[in-house]
Amino acid sequence: MNPFSIAKNSWEPGDTREVEQSRLQKEIGVEYDSYRRIYIADGHEWSIVGQIAREDGKKYYILECVG
């Protein structure tokens, strides 16, 4: 189960994506650097810049590519 299974393959700093909260918490397919507070996935570093709640009751984090 890949939390980042989307069609886009090329990421640049400033790009954003949504990831379900439960997938980040379980760290499936992603590593968390607690010192720098970033996630590492798809060969890039990501930080949480926001969150949204969908009508289905699930919470999603908005991640921004930082490198």
Buried (B, 14 or more C-beta within 10 A) or exposed (E): EEBBEEEEEEBEEEBEBEBBBEBBEEEBBBEBEEEEEBBBBBEBBBBBEEEEEEEEEEEBBBBBBBE
